[in-house]
Amino acid sequence: MRIIVALFCLSVIVASCNNAEKKPDVSNIKLAISTQRFERDLFGLDTLNFTLQLDLLQARYPAFGENFIYTVLGADPKWPADSVSAYVLGFVNSYRGIYDSSEAVFKDFAPYEKEIKSGLQYLKYYFPNYTPPKKIVTFIGPMNGIGVAAAEDMICVGLHLHLGKDFSLYRSALVRETYPDYVSRRFTPDYIAVDCMKLLLQDLYPEKQEDRPLVEQMVQQGKRLFLLSKLLPNTEEYKLIGYTKEQLKAVYEHEAAVWDLFVQNNFLQTIDNNIIKNYIGESPKTQELGEASPGNIGSFAGWQIVKKFMKKNSDYSLQKLMTTDAETIFQQAKYKP
């Protein structure tokens, strides 16, 4: 019988946890990175001579331009040039208002470039053999499309999904079908660096699709969150895991109850994906913990396990942590809040 522990309420007062540990000085790690505003170049094209202008734009963006047209926008590579041009022009005309909104929010992208660059410096510090991207390319894409992507030596940032949680179109049916409210509330400028670093970590350590016990999957997610916190040491924890400030405070206040949920229900060693999916990955809440609780609670618990393990093994490098198997981390951490 599943044990229910409803403890979370909406009256929790705002508080948040920061990465307060001493962080290394990475200012001497030199990285050459620049930002290219693809959306400005695209929406600035002469619509009366669009086919030629689009060809010239693709020549300026030899890698991203083609990916944008055929992957982001979904044009058919078999179409003739005039059909592709008409398709892209239709997008430009339809999304002109969204582009204008992005210009108001991102007139100056320098602060976000600086934050991404800092994350890359930490990544290079902890992983000296890592080759970081050299360019950030910003773009406007379909509202139900991607928010960040990586291609060759660049990070691609979709400004259309970072316009602020109150942007009206995030409440549209088109967006909600892909991104429910508990996801779109994170569509703000200050999540850009978080989204980019998560993407790069996924590229560095791809998630393996295999049947593993819940606790091992929790620890695997915990390792990623721990590493993310080291790459973005000035970013508040609630942003790293995707909670609200109130949710994170409540989870810490009820950390023992969260752990009991897994222990008392004998979930830790389950390999039943119908159970695992309730605690790992995006979801609006954790049913057993109440309406105000966050989802992805297994990743939170895994994060705390990894913190406990690393506190006991302070000589561990992040590279060694990421290659240590999850069961070893769980057993040695002896986590019990």
One Martini backbone bead per residue (centre of mass of N, CA, C, O) as a GRO file, in nm:
protein
  337
    1MET     BB    1   0.096   0.036   0.023
    2ARG     BB    2   0.067   0.365  -0.027
    3ILE     BB    3   0.224   0.634   0.119
    4ILE     BB    4   0.097   0.936   0.249
    5VAL     BB    5   0.253   1.284   0.245
    6ALA     BB    6   0.090   1.575   0.336
    7LEU     BB    7   0.285   1.895   0.369
    8PHE     BB    8   0.225   2.100   0.158
    9CYS     BB    9   0.208   2.459   0.131
   10LEU     BB   10   0.132   2.801   0.032
   11SER     BB   11   0.259   2.960   0.304
   12VAL     BB   12   0.534   2.982   0.217
   13ILE     BB   13   0.807   3.166   0.251
   14VAL     BB   14   1.040   3.333   0.104
   15ALA     BB   15   1.322   3.138  -0.011
   16SER     BB   16   1.679   3.061  -0.058
   17CYS     BB   17   1.939   2.881  -0.215
   18ASN     BB   18   2.283   2.893  -0.224
   19ASN     BB   19   2.609   2.896  -0.347
   20ALA     BB   20   2.840   2.916  -0.072
   21GLU     BB   21   3.080   2.801  -0.173
   22LYS     BB   22   3.385   2.795  -0.261
   23LYS     BB   23   3.525   2.938  -0.551
   24PRO     BB   24   3.696   2.942  -0.822
   25ASP     BB   25   3.935   3.103  -1.016
   26VAL     BB   26   3.857   3.188  -1.376
   27SER     BB   27   3.983   3.456  -1.502
   28ASN     BB   28   4.242   3.305  -1.651
   29ILE     BB   29   4.033   3.185  -1.849
   30LYS     BB   30   4.050   3.191  -2.188
   31LEU     BB   31   3.771   3.304  -2.392
   32ALA     BB   32   3.635   3.292  -2.720
   33ILE     BB   33   3.328   3.477  -2.733
   34SER     BB   34   3.032   3.523  -2.936
   35THR     BB   35   2.753   3.715  -3.060
   36GLN     BB   36   2.478   3.626  -3.276
   37ARG     BB   37   2.199   3.800  -3.435
   38PHE     BB   38   1.993   3.633  -3.629
   39GLU     BB   39   1.714   3.768  -3.593
   40ARG     BB   40   1.800   4.045  -3.701
   41ASP     BB   41   1.882   3.951  -3.983
   42LEU     BB   42   1.615   3.819  -4.065
   43PHE     BB   43   1.409   4.064  -3.992
   44GLY     BB   44   1.600   4.266  -4.184
   45LEU     BB   45   1.502   4.177  -4.442
   46ASP     BB   46   1.419   4.216  -4.767
   47THR     BB   47   1.098   4.136  -4.879
   48LEU     BB   48   1.136   4.216  -5.197
   49ASN     BB   49   1.428   4.027  -5.179
   50PHE     BB   50   1.429   3.744  -5.022
   51THR     BB   51   1.580   3.515  -5.165
   52LEU     BB   52   1.855   3.654  -5.182
   53GLN     BB   53   1.878   3.733  -4.883
   54LEU     BB   54   1.871   3.441  -4.774
   55ASP     BB   55   2.129   3.345  -4.911
   56LEU     BB   56   2.315   3.550  -4.768
   57LEU     BB   57   2.251   3.457  -4.482
   58GLN     BB   58   2.355   3.166  -4.512
   59ALA     BB   59   2.648   3.257  -4.571
   60ARG     BB   60   2.685   3.387  -4.281
   61TYR     BB   61   2.533   3.097  -4.175
   62PRO     BB   62   2.640   2.796  -4.260
   63ALA     BB   63   2.528   2.625  -4.015
   64PHE     BB   64   2.263   2.756  -3.896
   65GLY     BB   65   2.081   2.831  -4.137
   66GLU     BB   66   2.000   2.542  -4.222
   67ASN     BB   67   1.894   2.445  -3.949
   68PHE     BB   68   1.672   2.651  -3.923
   69ILE     BB   69   1.503   2.586  -4.179
   70TYR     BB   70   1.495   2.248  -4.149
   71THR     BB   71   1.458   2.219  -3.826
   72VAL     BB   72   1.313   2.453  -3.685
   73LEU     BB   73   1.093   2.510  -3.922
   74GLY     BB   74   1.053   2.252  -4.131
   75ALA     BB   75   1.159   2.241  -4.400
   76ASP     BB   76   1.181   2.100  -4.715
   77PRO     BB   77   1.458   1.990  -4.891
   78LYS     BB   78   1.280   1.939  -5.166
   79TRP     BB   79   1.236   2.214  -5.206
   80PRO     BB   80   1.235   2.484  -5.368
   81ALA     BB   81   1.365   2.793  -5.322
   82ASP     BB   82   1.093   2.955  -5.340
   83SER     BB   83   0.945   2.787  -5.122
   84VAL     BB   84   1.136   2.838  -4.891
   85SER     BB   85   1.118   3.144  -4.894
   86ALA     BB   86   0.810   3.161  -4.844
   87TYR     BB   87   0.813   3.014  -4.573
   88VAL     BB   88   1.001   3.209  -4.420
   89LEU     BB   89   0.836   3.466  -4.473
   90GLY     BB   90   0.587   3.371  -4.321
   91PHE     BB   91   0.727   3.362  -4.048
   92VAL     BB   92   0.819   3.655  -4.031
   93ASN     BB   93   0.534   3.780  -4.045
   94SER     BB   94   0.411   3.621  -3.797
   95TYR     BB   95   0.679   3.702  -3.591
   96ARG     BB   96   0.717   4.010  -3.557
   97GLY     BB   97   0.605   4.060  -3.268
   98ILE     BB   98   0.808   3.875  -3.123
   99TYR     BB   99   1.057   4.021  -3.211
  100ASP     BB  100   0.986   4.293  -3.079
  101SER     BB  101   0.985   4.175  -2.792
  102SER     BB  102   1.283   4.083  -2.793
  103GLU     BB  103   1.404   4.369  -2.824
  104ALA     BB  104   1.304   4.472  -2.548
  105VAL     BB  105   1.457   4.249  -2.376
  106PHE     BB  106   1.731   4.212  -2.596
  107LYS     BB  107   1.903   4.464  -2.667
  108ASP     BB  108   2.108   4.338  -2.447
  109PHE     BB  109   2.318   4.039  -2.432
  110ALA     BB  110   2.575   4.063  -2.249
  111PRO     BB  111   2.490   3.939  -1.969
  112TYR     BB  112   2.444   3.648  -2.091
  113GLU     BB  113   2.719   3.603  -2.208
  114LYS     BB  114   2.873   3.627  -1.941
  115GLU     BB  115   2.736   3.383  -1.801
  116ILE     BB  116   2.813   3.169  -2.007
  117LYS     BB  117   3.116   3.212  -1.997
  118SER     BB  118   3.150   3.137  -1.702
  119GLY     BB  119   3.050   2.846  -1.733
  120LEU     BB  120   3.280   2.769  -1.934
  121GLN     BB  121   3.515   2.821  -1.741
  122TYR     BB  122   3.434   2.607  -1.536
  123LEU     BB  123   3.434   2.372  -1.733
  124LYS     BB  124   3.738   2.404  -1.803
  125TYR     BB  125   3.846   2.370  -1.517
  126TYR     BB  126   3.718   2.075  -1.462
  127PHE     BB  127   3.763   2.028  -1.798
  128PRO     BB  128   4.044   2.073  -1.975
  129ASN     BB  129   3.957   1.901  -2.250
  130TYR     BB  130   3.746   2.095  -2.313
  131THR     BB  131   3.556   2.221  -2.593
  132PRO     BB  132   3.429   2.514  -2.640
  133PRO     BB  133   3.233   2.727  -2.751
  134LYS     BB  134   3.248   3.028  -2.976
  135LYS     BB  135   2.928   3.062  -3.003
  136ILE     BB  136   2.638   3.273  -2.999
  137VAL     BB  137   2.303   3.205  -3.114
  138THR     BB  138   2.035   3.395  -3.188
  139PHE     BB  139   1.669   3.328  -3.192
  140ILE     BB  140   1.361   3.279  -3.374
  141GLY     BB  141   1.094   3.056  -3.311
  142PRO     BB  142   0.876   2.845  -3.253
  143MET     BB  143   0.667   2.830  -2.975
  144ASN     BB  144   0.683   2.490  -2.994
  145GLY     BB  145   0.984   2.477  -2.966
  146ILE     BB  146   1.301   2.547  -2.910
  147GLY     BB  147   1.539   2.701  -2.673
  148VAL     BB  148   1.792   2.507  -2.709
  149ALA     BB  149   2.115   2.455  -2.881
  150ALA     BB  150   2.359   2.244  -3.054
  151ALA     BB  151   2.622   2.342  -3.301
  152GLU     BB  152   2.911   2.256  -3.312
  153ASP     BB  153   3.055   2.576  -3.204
  154MET     BB  154   2.753   2.624  -3.077
  155ILE     BB  155   2.506   2.825  -2.919
  156CYS     BB  156   2.147   2.813  -2.916
  157VAL     BB  157   1.912   3.086  -2.860
  158GLY     BB  158   1.573   3.106  -2.777
  159LEU     BB  159   1.400   3.395  -2.720
  160HIS     BB  160   1.093   3.301  -2.732
  161LEU     BB  161   1.170   3.120  -2.446
  162HIS     BB  162   1.270   3.423  -2.278
  163LEU     BB  163   1.031   3.668  -2.221
  164GLY     BB  164   0.868   3.584  -1.982
  165LYS     BB  165   0.616   3.446  -1.788
  166ASP     BB  166   0.395   3.684  -1.894
  167PHE     BB  167   0.381   3.610  -2.172
  168SER     BB  168   0.099   3.572  -2.351
  169LEU     BB  169   0.170   3.317  -2.545
  170TYR     BB  170   0.211   3.109  -2.303
  171ARG     BB  171  -0.125   3.082  -2.292
  172SER     BB  172  -0.145   2.928  -2.532
  173ALA     BB  173  -0.230   2.637  -2.682
  174LEU     BB  174   0.031   2.587  -2.840
  175VAL     BB  175   0.220   2.598  -2.589
  176ARG     BB  176   0.068   2.417  -2.376
  177GLU     BB  177   0.100   2.148  -2.531
  178THR     BB  178   0.421   2.160  -2.468
  179TYR     BB  179   0.411   2.399  -2.228
  180PRO     BB  180   0.341   2.411  -1.932
  181ASP     BB  181   0.325   2.625  -1.671
  182TYR     BB  182   0.563   2.483  -1.500
  183VAL     BB  183   0.757   2.561  -1.742
  184SER     BB  184   0.696   2.862  -1.850
  185ARG     BB  185   0.793   3.009  -1.583
  186ARG     BB  186   1.104   2.969  -1.706
  187PHE     BB  187   1.067   3.194  -1.946
  188THR     BB  188   1.347   3.352  -1.874
  189PRO     BB  189   1.641   3.519  -1.889
  190ASP     BB  190   1.768   3.376  -1.617
  191TYR     BB  191   1.768   3.077  -1.780
  192ILE     BB  192   1.980   3.066  -2.003
  193ALA     BB  193   2.235   2.950  -1.866
  194VAL     BB  194   2.104   2.698  -1.755
  195ASP     BB  195   2.015   2.577  -2.026
  196CYS     BB  196   2.298   2.566  -2.152
  197MET     BB  197   2.442   2.388  -1.938
  198LYS     BB  198   2.255   2.147  -1.958
  199LEU     BB  199   2.315   2.087  -2.253
  200LEU     BB  200   2.625   2.040  -2.221
  201LEU     BB  201   2.599   1.806  -2.019
  202GLN     BB  202   2.446   1.619  -2.210
  203ASP     BB  203   2.685   1.606  -2.410
  204LEU     BB  204   2.901   1.504  -2.204
  205TYR     BB  205   2.651   1.333  -2.040
  206PRO     BB  206   2.468   1.113  -2.151
  207GLU     BB  207   2.175   0.972  -2.120
  208LYS     BB  208   2.080   0.653  -2.016
  209GLN     BB  209   1.867   0.408  -2.157
  210GLU     BB  210   1.791   0.232  -1.866
  211ASP     BB  211   1.731  -0.023  -1.638
  212ARG     BB  212   1.706   0.134  -1.327
  213PRO     BB  213   1.695   0.206  -1.029
  214LEU     BB  214   1.571   0.472  -0.881
  215VAL     BB  215   1.819   0.554  -0.706
  216GLU     BB  216   2.015   0.570  -0.948
  217GLN     BB  217   1.860   0.792  -1.099
  218MET     BB  218   1.876   0.999  -0.876
  219VAL     BB  219   2.187   1.020  -0.868
  220GLN     BB  220   2.232   1.101  -1.159
  221GLN     BB  221   2.077   1.368  -1.127
  222GLY     BB  222   2.248   1.472  -0.889
  223LYS     BB  223   2.512   1.502  -1.044
  224ARG     BB  224   2.413   1.719  -1.240
  225LEU     BB  225   2.335   1.930  -1.026
  226PHE     BB  226   2.609   1.954  -0.894
  227LEU     BB  227   2.760   2.045  -1.147
  228LEU     BB  228   2.585   2.290  -1.212
  229SER     BB  229   2.656   2.442  -0.944
  230LYS     BB  230   2.963   2.476  -1.036
  231LEU     BB  231   2.905   2.642  -1.305
  232LEU     BB  232   2.669   2.814  -1.122
  233PRO     BB  233   2.747   2.961  -0.826
  234ASN     BB  234   2.536   3.227  -0.853
  235THR     BB  235   2.298   3.033  -0.862
  236GLU     BB  236   2.008   2.949  -0.763
  237GLU     BB  237   1.879   2.645  -0.684
  238TYR     BB  238   1.587   2.667  -0.797
  239LYS     BB  239   1.687   2.700  -1.094
  240LEU     BB  240   1.840   2.433  -1.137
  241ILE     BB  241   1.562   2.253  -1.078
  242GLY     BB  242   1.283   2.428  -1.133
  243TYR     BB  243   1.178   2.586  -0.902
  244THR     BB  244   1.053   2.754  -0.659
  245LYS     BB  245   1.128   2.912  -0.380
  246GLU     BB  246   0.903   2.783  -0.210
  247GLN     BB  247   0.953   2.487  -0.284
  248LEU     BB  248   1.244   2.461  -0.182
  249LYS     BB  249   1.193   2.532   0.110
  250ALA     BB  250   0.989   2.303   0.164
  251VAL     BB  251   1.172   2.065   0.095
  252TYR     BB  252   1.381   2.121   0.317
  253GLU     BB  253   1.178   2.112   0.557
  254HIS     BB  254   1.083   1.804   0.424
  255GLU     BB  255   1.321   1.600   0.371
  256ALA     BB  256   1.244   1.350   0.541
  257ALA     BB  257   0.968   1.299   0.404
  258VAL     BB  258   1.076   1.254   0.124
  259TRP     BB  259   1.245   1.003   0.197
  260ASP     BB  260   1.012   0.833   0.319
  261LEU     BB  261   0.859   0.790   0.059
  262PHE     BB  262   1.074   0.582  -0.050
  263VAL     BB  263   1.114   0.390   0.192
  264GLN     BB  264   0.813   0.310   0.283
  265ASN     BB  265   0.748   0.220  -0.034
  266ASN     BB  266   0.984   0.068  -0.172
  267PHE     BB  267   1.131   0.245  -0.426
  268LEU     BB  268   1.446   0.241  -0.465
  269GLN     BB  269   1.450  -0.060  -0.631
  270THR     BB  270   1.280   0.012  -0.852
  271ILE     BB  271   1.189  -0.063  -1.221
  272ASP     BB  272   0.922   0.089  -1.244
  273ASN     BB  273   0.823   0.328  -1.467
  274ASN     BB  274   0.543   0.403  -1.338
  275ILE     BB  275   0.697   0.514  -1.086
  276ILE     BB  276   0.946   0.678  -1.173
  277LYS     BB  277   0.792   0.910  -1.338
  278ASN     BB  278   0.689   1.053  -1.060
  279TYR     BB  279   1.019   1.145  -0.971
  280ILE     BB  280   1.131   1.181  -1.272
  281GLY     BB  281   1.100   1.476  -1.393
  282GLU     BB  282   0.857   1.641  -1.534
  283SER     BB  283   0.621   1.795  -1.302
  284PRO     BB  284   0.380   1.961  -1.108
  285LYS     BB  285   0.387   1.718  -0.888
  286THR     BB  286   0.361   1.540  -0.574
  287GLN     BB  287   0.105   1.367  -0.477
  288GLU     BB  288   0.190   1.283  -0.171
  289LEU     BB  289   0.271   1.608  -0.092
  290GLY     BB  290   0.085   1.787  -0.257
  291GLU     BB  291  -0.015   2.063  -0.444
  292ALA     BB  292   0.259   2.247  -0.371
  293SER     BB  293   0.438   2.052  -0.482
  294PRO     BB  294   0.693   1.931  -0.652
  295GLY     BB  295   0.852   1.786  -0.885
  296ASN     BB  296   1.129   1.594  -0.916
  297ILE     BB  297   1.204   1.467  -0.624
  298GLY     BB  298   1.428   1.259  -0.690
  299SER     BB  299   1.645   1.465  -0.775
  300PHE     BB  300   1.666   1.606  -0.508
  301ALA     BB  301   1.756   1.360  -0.342
  302GLY     BB  302   2.004   1.297  -0.517
  303TRP     BB  303   2.150   1.562  -0.457
  304GLN     BB  304   2.185   1.510  -0.149
  305ILE     BB  305   2.352   1.256  -0.178
  306VAL     BB  306   2.590   1.387  -0.330
  307LYS     BB  307   2.662   1.594  -0.118
  308LYS     BB  308   2.731   1.388   0.100
  309PHE     BB  309   2.952   1.242  -0.056
  310MET     BB  310   3.136   1.497  -0.110
  311LYS     BB  311   3.185   1.561   0.188
  312LYS     BB  312   3.339   1.281   0.231
  313ASN     BB  313   3.486   1.347  -0.076
  314SER     BB  314   3.677   1.618  -0.123
  315ASP     BB  315   3.894   1.484  -0.338
  316TYR     BB  316   3.695   1.484  -0.552
  317SER     BB  317   3.638   1.503  -0.867
  318LEU     BB  318   3.411   1.565  -1.110
  319GLN     BB  319   3.503   1.343  -1.296
  320LYS     BB  320   3.486   1.116  -1.085
  321LEU     BB  321   3.195   1.147  -1.011
  322MET     BB  322   3.071   1.095  -1.304
  323THR     BB  323   3.217   0.786  -1.299
  324THR     BB  324   3.060   0.706  -1.059
  325ASP     BB  325   2.859   0.491  -0.940
  326ALA     BB  326   2.552   0.518  -0.794
  327GLU     BB  327   2.566   0.293  -0.577
  328THR     BB  328   2.822   0.389  -0.438
  329ILE     BB  329   2.718   0.664  -0.353
  330PHE     BB  330   2.478   0.568  -0.186
  331GLN     BB  331   2.631   0.387   0.020
  332GLN     BB  332   2.845   0.609   0.119
  333ALA     BB  333   2.658   0.843   0.212
  334LYS     BB  334   2.432   0.775   0.416
  335TYR     BB  335   2.150   0.891   0.375
  336LYS     BB  336   1.973   1.079   0.656
  337PRO     BB  337   1.751   1.334   0.733
   0.00000   0.00000   0.00000
